[in-house]
Amino acid sequence: MSHYDLNHFVRELEARLPQAQDQLQAVQVVSGAMQKLLSNDYLLDPDFVRALRHGQTDNQVYHSPGLDFVVQVFGWQPGAETPIHDHETWGVMGIYAEELEIREYDLLPTGQAGQFDLNQKAHYRAGRGAISYLLSPQDEIHHISNPGPNYALSIHVYGNPIQNYHEFDLEKGRITRVGS
Ligand SMILES: [Fe+2]
């Protein structure tokens, strides 16, 4: 059983992320550390998970004072899903409990202002221990849902707190910028 916990994780990221030369190196550092984190069966305090499940706590567990990256834990009720969206920053997601369904897209401009089409380039189910990453802006449009009957948990690291992002309405072919 691994004793590598969230404190070890953020200490490793604080030490190693400054050496990352670009987003790809950053997500590689985070993915390596995430692999160790996910192997800890006792990572999350049951009281925290209970509070998360009932919407009684923020999902953010760490915000780096110097590097600005954030660590968040997300809980997914059965049937929960996001819009198709991006983050305007790099990100790494690890599945900690149950399974999530992930779709990834490429943006296909139509030549008309505000109009788009999407090419779904990946569609897969990710179970406990699976790690995926996003690079901004070329490789980050995605949709996540919980297809199973149980509450799922995932751990996310983003390059900075997400203040602005886009939502993509596939039926209308419209992009909406969300945030400040
Ligand atoms: Fe996302």
Residues whose N, C-alpha, C, O or C-beta is under 5 A from the ligand:
A	BS01	LIG	none
